[in-house]
Amino acid sequence: MDLHVNLVGRGRLAEQIYRQIRARIRDRRILPGSRLPSTRELAARLSVARNTVAAAYDRLTADGLIEGRPGLGMFICETAAVDTHPAGTPAVVGRPRPQPVWDQIAEPTDMSATDALFDLRPGLPSLQHFPYHSWRALVSRQLRLSAPRSDLYSEPAGSAVLRAAIARHIGVSRGVSAEASDIVVTNGFQQSIDLISRVLLAPGDRVAVEDPGYPPPAMLLRSLRTRVTGVPLDDQGLVVSAIPAGTRLVYVTPAHQFPTGMSMSPGRRRELLEWAERSDAVIVEDDYDSEFRYAGRPLEPLRGMGPSWRVLYVGSFSKTMLPSLRLGFVVAPPSLLPAMRKAKLVADWQTAGPMQDALAEFIDDGRYAKHLRRMRRIYQDRHQLIAAALDSDFAHVLERVPSMAGLHVAATLRPGLPIDDRELVRRARRRGVELGLPLSHFAITGPSRPGLVFGYGAIATERIAEAFDRLRECFDGPE
Ligand SMILES: Cc1ncc(COP(=O)(O)O)c(C=O)c1O
């Protein structure tokens, strides 16, 4: 074999020989089964000591890439090549590989696509009722208006007008008292938890999430190599006594738990705050769809119940407006704000300026509040229809989890049924009803609870009855 090795300088020659031969074996430019030149032959060709080549061959042997055959010489192992290229594809040397943690993260699913007749997937707002006309006018006006300077890079923490509008809105609608300067605008909840984690956590830190729970934050926390524990829920919400000692951050959805739909009781909220105080931990409060509340007195957000530095309050416009806008925010304590601003800068510098200013105008001129009022009535009707169907026709097979807010309702499977929730989702799909994922899918680290989650953002109110007729058949048999 005419093996070409390109040596640069005199230092670490064995290392250079080792790396170059290894790369060629891996990209199959040297094929398994071929014979390498002997150490004497290669040393002479490269004008290096024989020991230098022997040291490189030893390392290749230790890596399992080459093997000696007595009396015959050194050969490339049959199992050595890791990169295979279809014929004609140029070989890539040292192809980059992701860190193993990415193998544990679920594949993204395309939430936009479904040809189902009845869309009951959770987490989707109504497109039918979105005020496209006025929103489009606002955005195009912003694009026309922008002074040249504001079309350039701007404040990472967000547009001043939007931060002020958000502060006023959450003050009125959620009783969260915050100044514009306490707010960082983000590209939705998912970026908020990313910035918070970058600022507060180090690899190996212990963090806790609700179990069952919303998977994306758990995935983010795992990707940052923190130790994630799922904490079970009881009928009051997160079981605070089950949070592991040493936990630095707890992520919760107290207004409308995802995916069960329950609210955390006032007593449990106080217990959680006391735990955070004792443990010197922080709470991330995800208030993602609490604007839609249909009964009972609004429960005070955790942010308003304890010292403001214990709770990072996170909001999103994905449910009240559209997920595609990628607009959300964090209300952070003053001690974290400078770092949060830097974290936003290193993540993506800023959220799109014209979208921020269009949203500020939408909030300030009252159209946002009007849109919320309208949507609350529509979603409330759907919530009632679904709750009534579950409590009557399905009571023998499903137990509805009490809920009074948001865009979805969950129900657990009664014990002893001869069917699991995955199969029910499949049967529903065959009947044109798309439920997305079963409740058991949302287990984080604990045992899974079988059940179904019914989203009513995307389905038209008048189609709910037929969707539930079809669902009823799923419990009778496979077809
Ligand atoms: C629990 C929970 N939090 C937050 C969000 C919103 O996330 P984002 O703002 O990243 O769209 C969702 C959306 O489904 C959710 O289910």
The ligand as a Tripos MOL2 file, in Angstrom:
@<TRIPOS>MOLECULE
LIG
   16    16     1     0     0
SMALL
NO_CHARGES

@<TRIPOS>ATOM
      1 C1        -46.5430   23.8540   29.4930 C.3       1 LIG1
      2 C2        -46.2370   24.7650   28.3530 C.ar      1 LIG1
      3 N1        -45.4900   25.8360   28.5770 N.ar      1 LIG1
      4 C3        -45.2080   26.7070   27.5970 C.ar      1 LIG1
      5 C4        -45.6720   26.5160   26.3200 C.ar      1 LIG1
      6 C5        -45.3660   27.5320   25.2780 C.3       1 LIG1
      7 O1        -44.1230   27.3990   24.7760 O.3       1 LIG1
      8 P1        -43.5180   28.4370   23.7390 P.3       1 LIG1
      9 O2        -43.7390   29.8110   24.2990 O.co2     1 LIG1
     10 O3        -42.0850   28.0630   23.6540 O.co2     1 LIG1
     11 O4        -44.2610   28.2620   22.4510 O.co2     1 LIG1
     12 C6        -46.4220   25.3890   26.0230 C.ar      1 LIG1
     13 C7        -46.8820   25.1120   24.6520 C.2       1 LIG1
     14 O5        -47.3790   24.0540   24.3300 O.2       1 LIG1
     15 C8        -46.7300   24.5010   27.0810 C.ar      1 LIG1
     16 O6        -47.4890   23.4110   26.8560 O.3       1 LIG1
@<TRIPOS>BOND
     1     1     2 1
     2     2     3 ar
     3     2    15 ar
     4     3     4 ar
     5     4     5 ar
     6     5     6 1
     7     5    12 ar
     8     6     7 1
     9     7     8 1
    10     8     9 2
    11     8    10 1
    12     8    11 1
    13    12    13 1
    14    12    15 ar
    15    13    14 2
    16    15    16 1
@<TRIPOS>SUBSTRUCTURE
     1 LIG1         1 GROUP 0 **** ****
